[in-house]
Amino acid sequence: MATKLISPPLSCPWVTSREVIIKGLPRRRREWMVTKRNRVSAVTAMIVEPLSVVSSSAIQIHQWWEQNPNSLLLMTEATGGYSLASYYTSLGLFVISVPGLWSLIKRSVKSKIVRKTFVVNDVKKEPKQVAGEILSFFTRKNFNITDRGETITFEGKMVPSRGQAALLTFCTCISLASVGLVLTITVPDFGNNWFFIILLSPLAGVYYWKKASRKEEIKVKMMVGSKGRLDEIVVQGDDVQVEEMRKELQLNEKGMVYVKDARGLTHFLEHMVFKGSKLYLDRSEKKSDDSDSSRASLSSSSSTKTLVSLLHIVLHEPLCIIFIFFSRKALASMAVKCFSLYLILAAIVIGGVTSEYIEYNTKPRIVPEKINVHLVPHSHDDVGWLKTVDQYYGACVQNVLDSVIASLLDDENRKFIYVEMAFFQRWWRQQSNAKKVKVKKLVDSGQLEFINGGMCMHDEATPHYIDMIDQTTLGHQFIKTEFGQVPRVGWQIDPFGHSAVQAYLLGAEFGFDSLFFARIDYQDRAKRLREKTLEVIWQGSKSLGSSSQIFTGVFPRHYDPPEGFTFEINDVSAPIQDDPLLFDYNVQERVNDFVAAALAQVNVTRTNHIMWLMGTDFRYQYAYSWFRQIDKFIHYVNKDGRLNVLYSTPSIYTDAKYAANESWPLKTDDFFPYADKPNAYWTGYFTSRPAFKKYVRDLSGYYLAARQLEFLRGRDSSGPTTDMLADALAIAQHHDAVSGTQRQHVAADYALRLSMGYLQAEKLVASSLSFLSAAKSSTEKKNPGTKFQQCPLLNISYCPASEARLLSGKSLVVVVYNSLGWKREEVVRVPVSSENVIVKDASGKEVVFQLLPLSEIALRIRNEYVKAYLGRSPRDTAKHVLAFTASVPPLGFSSYVISDTGRTARGLSASYVTSGSMNQNVEVGQGNLKLRYSEEGVKITRHLSTKNQVTAEQSYAYYIGSNGTDKDPQASGAYVFRPDGVLPIKSKEEAQLTIVQGPLFDEVHQELNSWISQITRVYKGKNHAEIEFTIGPIPADDGISKEIITKLTTTMKTNGTFYTDSNGRDFIKRIRDFRTDWDLQVYQPVAGNYYPLNLGIYMQDKTSELSVLVDRAVGGSSLENGQIELMLHRRMQHDDIRGVGEILNETVCLPEGCKGLTIQGKFYVQIDKPGDGAKWRRTFGQEIYSPLLIAFTEQEGDSWINSHKTTFSAFEPSYSLPKNVALLTLQELENGEVLLRLAHLFEVLTCPLYAFPPLIMCYSYVLFVMAKVELKKLFHNKKIREVKETSLSGNQEKAEMEKRRLIWKVEGSAGEEVKRGEAVDAEKLVVELVPMEIRTLLIKFDDQIEMVGDKEQQHRL
Ligand SMILES: [Zn+2]
């Protein structure tokens, strides 16, 4: 979404820039427009007017003569012969003109040596840089350096040009004709034979040809002042060369004000006359003649002087001739004819023939021995940002696709890549069949290539890897179904930093051959440009190593073309004008620009292939504008011969890089955090819009469960499906969606789509549970009667289903579904309005429960937010939360019954609610985990052994978001985190605590101030503390941007090291103020150490390990040893000038008015012995992602329980997945096949050296080795007919994919080879998974054809 340039509004008024401020650009644009206008008028005036003067004066003379036959000058007409007066006048004029001819011939072979002193326009330029530019200018023109002393001397050899020789011959011919004419009058006896002297004219050409070859010498001296600044440059040499250098380097002659294009006419004629002449020696010629490599060919002559002489002939001599002709009666009519002929000839010569059709050769393919410039036409279309996805589609993207397709059909050599399937799908369904056939041909021929191919270009910091896989799979399946294609290239050009998971999982495991993007840290880029390491082999996973690596290319600049090569209608770049009748004829100039820009890129890239991205945000709405220019550049630059330019795609480019057989540097870890300037770390968006981030995460887990239930019931395309939720979730992964960097109304649009998707999925879940719980009789199965209700607002304690007063005799049935592959026991909480309740399991046995009071804060939020979401206040008044432990089998459900007994709860199950204050040393907790309280928050102590105990002190604080300073206006905003101080948040000493203690868990409610409160919990039998925070509305009246953090402080000696996850999967080692790839210059010690968290963060020392897991994407860091912090919420006062143009200030509105958004969330803290934390992080992390799904129904007595299936597991009884394996996807596809993804959750680990005794410590590492899953037990009542292993997105067979995989060479050691799980044996049906491996299987069952039938049910259940 963001480009460097300010995009013109065009017809799509919502494209602006994320990097808006590029100083000077608007000014430059203005200048260009002004000078362009000036140039036209100047040229018009100077060329058209003299000619019209000639012709109009001729007419005037003619009229005058007709009216005044006796006039002195023309009286000869009447008397015969000619007037002597006019004759001598003409002769005199003619004599004056002859030296012009002579001077023209003489000067054509000489150069005019000038000495000029220049000053540099751009004062910021270093002398070194200017020297480099001068060097590059002359070497490009094939000059050699002969002296490198104080004065640099360049030497080159000039060769004659045929065009110049011909021109001289022509001019001489005209001139001699005039001489002939005068002589016929002067010496009439010889008659018209005088005209034979024109036969001498070729001699002028011969003279030129013989003498023009000469040496040119240019001397350059740079005067550097006392402060190391470049004062002036003295240049001596040929006038033309010096002038060209001045223009290219934008130098000013000392003491002169340079008026751009003051030489308008000369300039114009120069192009007209010399457009066909060869300015430079061909590279190929040069190559063939090494001994003559010093030979250079310069500009064909000192064209300016030539032009003056030429003008002399063109304008002056005809006047003479006219006078003569009019003086001689017999020749009068011939004179008019001759003059017309002369004008035509002049037009032909000057104008370079007339305008005509040019066929551009756009065919070129790669030429191995040349520098190849791959031009890749593309449009970056954000799936929502400043406008919603549909608004962008309607206003911009359908223009793009319509006009691109038309342009591609026009020329079979043109190519285009398309990326965002959310848009392409919208467009595709609106096309006629005839059009679809044509487009399919374009795709088959490679003219239109889908790359990346997900529904959107997902963000890489804030999405969970499962969402990234799902959204890409959705797009890939569309491409496969409609076009039978498999995308080959990852294209993440805009996301703000790049994750390891993107490289290895969303890249290599999709079978991509390469991955490209633009945004990396500015310091990193500078180093990579210097060292030519923009292109690397990236091994994103240390567990999978080289088995999952990918060729990765970082663009040398942004994802737009080099400056001066953008061609949308309102863009400022000069188009190639190759029609000689147009005034801005500029072919050679533009070719030179192109070559210069390409050579600059060659300097920072390995191999002789470079890629230019021809396009940027929402471009190609008028695709002709781009394609026409690209056609011309390919045609003319190839004609020029210095480069080979071609229409290309990233796939073609990748193949070319591969064919070069080069070794590439190795890259591990990732590209976070991203900064584009010293004070601009894009680490604020890790937390921006925390409520939306949580909504996306909640629905992601729900979607996973809903797909399982859809499969277990049997997909029914006519009924509710998960498709809508899939679509909404996919779009929500866009890099301006879950990232929180869109405008408010766009965020609302994403949320609306998600809620609509949820409603569909909710119906599906209800009907599936109803189906699965129905009794055995087939009539009941076909029309299962149970109506299940669910409570999406359970997070704010709102659940009409459970709150409804349990009428006497009626009870509430709670069905709890577990989408994990292992058995789970977990506390379930539901709001109830009665305190006289008991809970029984399906067998009628009472279970232990706790009844808790709803805190005042919880009630306030419940009332306000229910009203805000639903437009009405909650009907019932929930007073309590009922909590009980549900025990649920893998991939199955259990049922519980809540009923009203009419009497108060028994002592055993009751909670003890007391209150205390901070200073009373309140302590809760069981076993070796204790919580104590202070004004800052909670102190969590874990006793790891009698001698080893660790305490983490939790506290809150907020960063003051910078408003920008005088030196740097960068403010903290939606993207950027730029803190300007930090303030602690403390409660009052006497603040009250509410302490709840019971048989299942203890919890303490604590209010730190009017806008931060929290509940801390410890569960029986669990070793982690759960912290549920409520933050908001963040006060904004003081005009201060606030970014709220919580910290955990210990005395651990962590030595600057901590670990954060990559999209919820691998953990990556981070070292404070350090980057693996370059020497970090620290300007932002806080923001520059922030990393995105999706699963969590941990740190270790020799005696302990502290892990924190999160419930959504947040930013986090460890800014001091032994300390961890999370950013939980942000409310800003400024926009951070990255294009969104709106302040991140989320509010919630009620009829009474709007106030800042309050968020609720949880994080989890556990302290372990070193090395033990992974087990908790991995398995509990999966439980956070996939919470238990709860549905409610009512029954009379025990009617429902007695007549329904109350527990269920899809697995064979007693089978469960190993604890190190998660079931990522179980989904029935539209074609009836079943998509199964299994993931090993653990990373490969080596036993830590300090583990003692090592054998016992490492014994627990059994989770870090290969895992096995038995498919027969997974689908124990179904017959598996076929299992096919595929790529991660299921769009190609794995074996085929591996066969096609490019094997890249890596500089140095490529790392150990990793052994993957064996292929699945059709008989045994066991899936092996090595650490961090994900395997994707397409399964066909024997009962696949029947969707919902008795036979199938028997198989299934
Ligand atoms: Zn974008």
Residues whose N, C-alpha, C, O or C-beta is under 5 A from the ligand:
A	BS01	ZN	M1 A2 D382 D494
